[in-house]
Amino acid sequence: MNLHQFRFVQEAARRNLNLTETAKALHTSQPGVSKAIIELEEELGIEIFARHGKRLKRITEPGQHVLQSIELIMREVGNLKKIGEQFSTQDSGTLSIATTHTQARYVLPVPVAKLREKRSQSQHQPSPGSAGSGGQNAAGRYR
């Protein structure tokens, strides 16, 4: 059972059970759609669609319940994607830099200061042990 199978069933219902149109809408092959739907039906142990030969004729009663569940699942998948987009586009976070004592003292202070100006919400936390136990962090301050 996977999301592709759910999309195929959902789109087949939207396309009036026309698997050729379903396949075109989902940019895949019609035999692939048919096979995925049949595999889902076999896994669930029910017929989602009533068939006449190879053609889908109608959605069965159990198929109506499956379709309702698929609609709910796909809505929640959409919500998960929105959550991911919201958190992946944030401009805040933690930047950890592992460095030697010399780099921390002489090389990094200016670039880190510029980064802080550019991204005032960024947090800087030196990596534990990166500059030795008595070393300095990238801003030149002793830990």
Order of alpha helices (4+ residues) and beta strands (2+ residues): alpha-alpha-alpha-beta-beta-alpha-beta-alpha-beta
